[in-house]
Amino acid sequence: MLKLPPPWRLPLLALALAWALLAALYYETGAAMVFIWNRSETFAHAWVVPPISAWLVWRLRADLAVVAPTPSLRWLWLMPLLGLLWLVGDVAAANAATQFALVGMFVLMVPALLGTEVARRIAFPLGFLFFAVPFGDFLTPLLMAYTADFTVVALRASGIPVFREGLQFIIPSGNWSVVQACSGIRYLMASVMVGALFAFLNYRSYKRRWAFVGVAIVTPLVANWLRAYMIVMLGHLSGNTLAVGVDHLIYGWVFFGVIMLAMFMIGARWSEPDPEHEPAPPAGVQPAAGAAVRWPVVCVAVALLLALPPLLRSQMQRAGAHGQPSLAAPVLPGWAWRAEPLTDWQPAFENAAGSLHGRLEPSAGGAPVGLFIGYYREQRAGRQLVTSVNQLVDAEVNKVWSQTASGQAQVDLPGGAQHWRIGELRGQALSQVSGGGHEARRLRVWQIYWVNGRPIASDWQAKLYGAWQNLLGQGDDAAVVLVYANKDEAGPDDARLRDFVRAHWAALDTALRGVRDRDAARKQ
């Protein structure tokens, strides 16, 4: 067992204290990251990232023993950038930004307190820690669409007729749908992490390492497409006795495991031997000249730079409106409000500070228009407006409604052109529509974000603008506004919804501003 050299004792103590301070100041960010590990199967692999990183460092202990740890002030200039990233991510309720910043600070403490040479020798174990950040969920809808595309094309190439609508399709032997578990995101995340580890342990040249990581990205994607196709074929050829229910998930993991094993076996054919370790000097390691003088300066600078972003955030949280927002029924000329939704569809926008859902019926007669407003305030992890879990339909929970189309529309208003997102929803399982011989209920839904008085259709633009307003001390009040109607009543090119927005958006905007300004004035 390698004995800890005396020059390492004080630096390691300083590093442990810096990490403890980091954990205390950014506890909520770290807890949110661990919560996602525990909740989501997609990121369950992150539990093993810190132990693997620690083991990789332990393997390199002989290389580290020949280096004298010396604090390096030049690395501290990155701390304000990471602090700014955390601050912007926190005010925008963007978990990935805050968590990448947290891991970055954790890693940056090593070169700052132990020196550049120490960090260079354990660069991969430090970089490996970033796999602990639960990032990549935004790819799920895209991967689901690609899986459905490949499966349908492969089935038709096999001579099987397919009727597809959205992510659901019917073949003569039954109906299938591509859900989140079929996206392959779990396979991709696990494959990239394990592939990077395999490349580091088995290859010395960077060209081979990056080539294998590329293979580890492409392989799970293609494997998932083939897995989906084979599961449908197994079900079809067996009369739906094989690869149905839980079985298809088990078969999927078995197939994925076989593919990964084959990938590693093939990759091992080009493995390279480990380099020889540098021998430890017989007289021991001596700290660099002037290191003792730099220690107090670096430790104080690290403590101040770590504490500054949370202090600024606490100042910002005092600005803007607070408390539970009170949404009143909209008063629109020529329309009567009914606190009854148009259908049994409920938008999947979770943990809003306040919400309003009902219908507006024209006084002169005619088809009603549905209206949903989800109002968000004092946003934080699990209670933010723009997130991957907030959507028109949560397919994992809602087995009746599904989204079959999406797009954008433009409305010309006195203040300029306004862009809205459009979605079409089907309120019945595709198999029931096909087999029952009757039409499903369909809705046309128009969606827009209202971010502190500004209408925005884009997710990332809403995130950035909300963060900017929060940084300016204007608060984080935001809302999602959904206007919808039955498809057969929406008219050509959604004329009814377009006319409704053109006539009444100003009134809806005024009502939302009133909620924000009233509560902000009450706080003062």
Secondary structure, DSSP 8 states (H G I E B T S, - for coil): -----HHHHHHHHHHHHHHHHHHHHTHHHHHHHHHHHHH-GGGGGGGGHHHHHHHHHHHTHHHHHTS-----GGGGGHHHHHHHHHHHHHHTT-HHHHHHHHHHHHHHHHHHHH-HHHHHHTHHHHHHGGGGS---GGGHHHHHHHHHHHHHHHHHHTT---EEETTEEEETTEEEE--GGGS-HHHHHHHHHHHHHHHHHH--SHHHHHHHHHHHHHHHHHHHHHHHHHHHHHHHHTTSSSS-TTHHHHHHHHHHHHHHHHHHHHHHTT-----------TT-----TTHHHHHHHHHHHHHHHHHHHHHHHHHHTTSS--S---------TTEEEESS-SSS---B--S-SEEEEEEEEETT-S--EEEEEEEE-S--TTS-SSSTT-BS--TTT-SS-EEEEEEEEEEEETTEEEEEEEEEEE-S-HHHHHHHTS---EEEEEEEEEETTEEE--HHHHHHHHHHHHHTTS---EEEEEEEEEHHHH-GGGHHHHHHHHHHHHHHHHHHHHHHHHHHHHH-
